Structure formats: structure tokens, C-alpha cells
């Protein structure tokens, strides 16, 4: 999945129309600063049905106080967005890995969710992160150059690893990104996780179910398993063009956008929920694993 991260520097950017699968938004910094455009930007992301995340830029204050401040601002999105500690600049010297761990643990204590942590590849090797590497996913920054670029499917890495993390969940590989519908530079990111894993990191399965008017107990099992997906070619980073629908029993191919539209509309009218849609890449073929799990070797029929 491809995505961007933005702040008030991109106040005029419409996050809903700039190409991306996910968007991280700066929400807070320290214990006083609030991004004045964060809520508007978040609305653009959710309205476009993109994946959402918020980050707190660590300052030099008390880590627990900064965590409490961050949570107090984004509280309405707990369980709906991935939470991130942006660990760089002065916090590296003021907090070290101990302060970072205090922040992360505080967020976990108050929300039940393990936030991600963002840092440069160098910082992953500067401290011993073994106590959090298994619980807090890594968003790493490592650039090959400052040259303008579009999305990349295999961004450069120095091959030195990420310390206690065996791999990064997300790689920020440029701050000079150029994308449609925005005439400035953007931070570009490649996620090595899919939409379902993103939602797991957001804590969606635990937090949102409590607040959903249509609880799972009110739905039939096959309703819960209905979803659509498309396959993204890892070489071109583009969809192969077909949307597949799992009807709770088998997978069928949709060859017309109206078929997809009517299915999702009926599902929402019936359940009160939006049908989940996944984008599975050919270099991480979850669609093959799914077909294997339901004992289906190939799509049985294309709707005509």
C-alpha cells in the first residue's frame, strides 16, 4: 500500500483526492501544540474511505504528559486510526529509548492499543529497542536521495537492518514526493502490511465493535465474511483491473463497476456497515492464501 504523511504545512491539501491508500496526519506536538487542520484533513481521509493514522511529534517534555495530551485530542478516533509516536529531533536526546517506551506504554494503558513508533533507520540502531520491538510496529525513515519521485514499489534501504526489529511495517523513503492534485512535495511511504493488518494496528476489532450500533451478534456469520478485494501488481503498483466478491461461500469476479456498487449498497442498507474492501499485492499474495483457506482453487464464475 502507498501513502503519505501530512501536517499543517499541507493545510490546503485535500487528502481525499491525492492518490494514496493511507494517510498519516500530525495531530499534536509536546503538550500544547495542536495541528489546526488535523480534523478537516481526517474528514477528507475518512470520506474517501482511505486508511487513517495520527502521529504525535515528541518534544522534550514529560513523556506521559505528552501521551495524555495526544490521546485527549484524537480520542474520537481511538479504534479507527493507527496511533504513532514520531520520535526524532530533541526527543532523541531528552527522552532516549526510556522516554519513548514510557509514552508508548501510557498510550497502551489508556487506550488498549499499541501505537507504532516512527524513527530514522539510524536511530533503530542507536538504542536497544528489544523491549518494544515485538509489541510496537516500526515506521522507519530512510531516503536514497532528495530527488523528486513518485511512489516506488521497492525503495532503497542500506541493508544494515533495523536493530531489534526484523523488518519495518512502513518505510518512508522520500520527502520530495510528487503526486497528482498537489503541487508541493510530500513524504512518500510504502506499507508492507495490508488493510486488515492496518486495522489490527488501529485496534479496530476491539474498540469499534463496542460503539457500533449493529453489533456482530446481530449479524449472520456469512454477513460478517462478505467482502471485496482487488489484486495489485507489485511491478506496476496498479490494480489488475478486476474486483472480486466473496459472498460468504465462494469468490466470484465482477466485470462491471455497477455490480460492485449495487452489492456494497445493498450490504450497507442491510447491515448498516460498509463492506470491507482489500487491496492485496502480488508480492504478498494474501488472495492465494484466502482461496486456499476456503478450498477454492480459482474463481468459479464471472458475473455477466
C-alpha positions in Angstrom: 0.0 0.0 0.0 1.2 3.5 -0.8 0.6 6.5 1.5 1.6 10.0 2.6 2.0 11.8 5.9 1.0 15.4 6.3 0.8 18.2 8.7 -0.3 21.9 8.8 2.4 22.5 6.1 -0.1 20.9 3.7 -3.1 22.8 5.1 -4.5 23.3 1.6 -4.1 19.7 0.5 -7.2 17.7 0.0 -6.2 14.3 1.4 -9.2 12.7 -0.3 -8.1 13.4 -3.8 -4.3 13.0 -3.6 -3.5 9.4 -4.7 -2.9 7.2 -1.6 -4.1 4.1 0.2 -3.4 5.6 3.6 -2.7 9.0 5.2 -0.9 9.8 8.4 -1.8 13.2 9.9 0.2 15.1 12.5 -2.2 15.7 15.4 -0.1 17.1 18.3 3.4 18.1 19.5 4.6 18.4 23.1 1.7 19.3 25.5 0.4 22.4 23.8 0.5 22.3 20.0 -2.5 21.0 18.0 -2.4 20.9 14.2 -5.1 23.4 13.3 -6.1 21.4 10.2 -6.0 17.9 11.6 -9.7 17.4 11.9 -10.5 18.7 8.5 -7.8 16.5 7.0 -9.1 13.5 8.9 -12.5 14.1 7.5 -11.2 14.1 4.0 -9.4 10.8 4.5 -12.4 9.0 6.0 -14.8 10.4 3.5 -12.6 8.9 0.7 -12.6 5.5 2.5 -8.8 5.6 3.0 -6.9 4.2 5.9 -6.1 6.8 8.6 -3.3 7.4 11.1 -2.3 10.1 13.6 1.1 10.9 14.9 2.4 12.9 17.9 5.7 14.7 17.4 7.7 14.1 20.6 9.1 17.1 22.2 11.3 17.4 25.3 8.6 17.4 28.0 7.3 14.6 30.2 6.6 11.5 28.0 3.5 10.5 30.0 2.1 14.1 29.9 2.7 14.2 26.1 0.9 10.8 25.7 -2.1 12.1 27.7 -2.3 15.2 25.6 -2.1 13.2 22.3 -4.9 10.9 23.5 -7.1 13.8 24.6 -7.0 15.3 21.1 -7.5 12.1 19.0 -9.8 10.3 21.4 -12.8 10.3 19.0 -10.7 8.2 16.6 -9.4 5.6 19.0 -10.0 2.2 17.3 -10.4 3.9 13.9 -6.9 5.2 13.2 -3.4 3.9 13.8 -1.6 5.9 16.5 2.1 6.8 16.2 4.9 8.3 18.2 7.1 10.4 16.0 10.5 10.0 17.7 13.1 12.3 16.4 14.9 15.7 16.9 15.1 16.8 20.5 13.3 13.9 22.0 16.1 11.5 21.0 18.4 13.3 23.5 15.8 14.3 26.0 13.9 11.0 26.2 16.1 8.3 24.8 14.5 4.9 24.4 13.3 5.0 28.0 11.1 8.1 27.5 9.8 6.7 24.2 8.9 3.5 26.0 7.0 5.5 28.7 5.0 7.3 26.0 4.1 4.0 24.2 3.2 2.3 27.4 1.0 5.2 28.5 -1.0 5.1 25.2 -1.4 1.3 25.6 -2.6 1.8 29.2 -5.2 4.4 28.3 -6.5 3.0 25.0 -5.6 -0.7 25.0 -3.8 -0.1 21.7 -0.1 -0.5 21.0 1.0 2.5 18.9 3.6 2.4 16.2 6.9 4.3 16.5 8.5 6.4 13.8 12.2 7.0 13.6 15.1 7.0 11.2 16.9 3.8 10.3 20.0 5.1 12.2 18.0 5.6 15.4 16.8 2.0 15.3 20.4 1.0 15.7 21.3 3.8 18.2 19.3 2.3 21.1 18.3 -1.1 22.3 14.6 -1.4 21.4 14.2 -5.1 22.2 11.6 -4.4 24.9 9.2 -2.9 22.4 10.1 -4.4 19.1 7.6 -7.3 19.5 4.7 -5.1 20.6 5.1 -1.8 18.7 5.4 -1.8 14.9 8.1 0.2 13.2 7.6 3.0 10.7 11.2 3.8 9.5 12.5 6.7 7.6 15.4 6.1 5.1 16.0 8.0 1.9 18.1 7.2 -1.1 18.3 10.9 -2.2 16.3 14.1 -2.1 15.4 13.9 -5.8 11.7 14.2 -6.7 10.0 10.9 -7.1 6.6 9.3 -7.4 5.6 6.2 -5.5 8.2 3.4 -5.5 7.4 -0.4 -5.1 11.0 -1.3 -4.0 12.5 1.8 -2.3 16.2 1.7 -1.4 17.5 0.6 2.0 21.1 0.5 3.2 20.8 -3.2 4.2 22.0 -2.7 7.7 18.8 -3.7 9.3 16.6 -2.0 11.9 18.1 -3.0 15.2 15.7 -5.1 17.3 13.0 -5.1 14.5 13.4 -7.8 11.9 11.5 -5.6 9.4 9.6 -2.4 9.2 5.9 -2.2 8.8 6.1 1.1 6.8 9.1 2.7 5.0 9.1 6.4 4.5 11.6 6.7 1.5 11.2 10.3 0.3 10.3 13.8 1.4 10.4 15.0 -2.2 7.4 13.1 -3.5 5.4 14.4 -6.4 1.8 13.3 -6.8 -1.3 14.3 -8.7 -3.6 17.0 -7.2 -0.9 18.7 -5.2 1.8 21.0 -6.5 4.2 20.7 -3.5 6.5 18.0 -2.2 5.2 15.2 0.0 6.6 12.4 2.3 6.0 9.1 0.5 5.6 5.8 2.3 5.3 2.1 1.4 3.4 -0.1 3.8 4.4 -3.8 3.9 1.1 -4.6 5.6 -2.4 -4.8 4.2 -5.6 -3.0 5.1 -6.7 -5.8 7.5 -3.3 -5.6 9.4 -3.6 -1.8 9.4 -7.0 -2.1 11.1 -5.5 -4.5 13.6 -2.8 -1.9 14.5 -5.6 0.6 14.9 -7.3 -1.7 17.4 -10.5 -1.6 15.3 -11.5 -5.1 16.2 -11.7 -4.3 19.9 -12.6 -0.6 20.1 -15.1 0.0 17.3 -17.2 -3.1 17.9 -18.2 -1.6 21.3 -19.6 1.5 19.7 -21.2 0.1 16.6 -24.9 0.2 16.5 -25.0 -3.1 14.6 -23.1 -5.4 16.8 -21.6 -8.7 15.4 -24.1 -10.6 17.5 -26.9 -9.2 15.4 -25.5 -10.4 12.1 -25.3 -13.8 10.5 -21.9 -15.3 10.1 -21.9 -15.1 6.3 -22.7 -11.4 6.5 -19.5 -10.9 8.6 -17.4 -12.7 6.0 -18.7 -10.8 2.9 -16.1 -8.6 1.3 -14.4 -7.5 -1.9 -10.8 -7.3 -3.0 -8.6 -6.5 -5.9 -5.1 -7.6 -6.8 -2.3 -5.0 -7.1 0.6 -5.8 -9.4 3.8 -5.3 -7.4 5.8 -4.4 -10.5 3.5 -1.6 -11.7 1.8 -0.8 -8.4 -1.5 -0.8 -10.2 -4.7 -2.8 -9.9 -5.0 -5.8 -12.3 -8.5 -4.4 -13.1 -10.9 -6.9 -11.6 -12.8 -6.7 -8.4 -13.6 -10.0 -6.6 -16.5 -10.6 -4.3 -16.6 -13.2 -1.6 -20.3 -13.9 -0.9 -19.7 -16.0 2.2 -19.3 -19.2 0.2 -17.2 -18.6 -2.9 -15.3 -15.9 -4.7 -16.7 -14.5 -8.0 -15.3 -12.0 -10.3 -17.1 -8.7 -11.1 -16.6 -7.4 -14.6 -18.6 -4.2 -14.2 -18.3 -1.4 -11.7 -22.1 -1.3 -11.3 -22.0 -4.8 -9.9 -19.6 -3.7 -7.2 -21.7 -0.6 -6.5 -25.0 -2.4 -6.1 -23.5 -5.2 -3.9 -22.0 -2.7 -1.5 -25.1 -0.5 -1.4 -27.4 -3.5 -0.5 -24.9 -4.7 2.1 -24.9 -1.3 3.8 -28.6 -1.0 3.6 -29.0 -4.4 5.2 -26.3 -4.3 7.9 -25.7 -0.6 8.4 -22.0 -1.2 7.7 -19.7 -0.5 4.8 -18.4 -3.7 3.1 -14.7 -4.2 3.6 -12.5 -3.9 0.6 -8.9 -5.2 0.4 -6.0 -4.4 -1.9 -3.8 -7.5 -1.9 -0.4 -7.2 -3.7 1.2 -9.9 -5.9 4.4 -9.8 -3.8 2.3 -10.6 -0.6 -0.4 -12.9 -2.2 -3.0 -13.0 0.6 -5.6 -13.6 -2.0 -4.0 -17.0 -2.7 -3.9 -17.8 1.0 -7.6 -16.9 1.3 -8.6 -19.1 -1.7 -6.7 -21.9 -0.1 -8.4 -21.4 3.2 -11.9 -21.8 1.6 -10.7 -24.7 -0.5 -11.2 -22.8 -3.8 -8.5 -23.1 -6.4 -9.7 -20.4 -8.7 -12.6 -18.0 -9.2 -15.6 -20.1 -10.2 -17.6 -17.8 -12.3 -17.6 -14.2 -13.6 -20.8 -12.4 -13.4 -22.1 -11.2 -16.8 
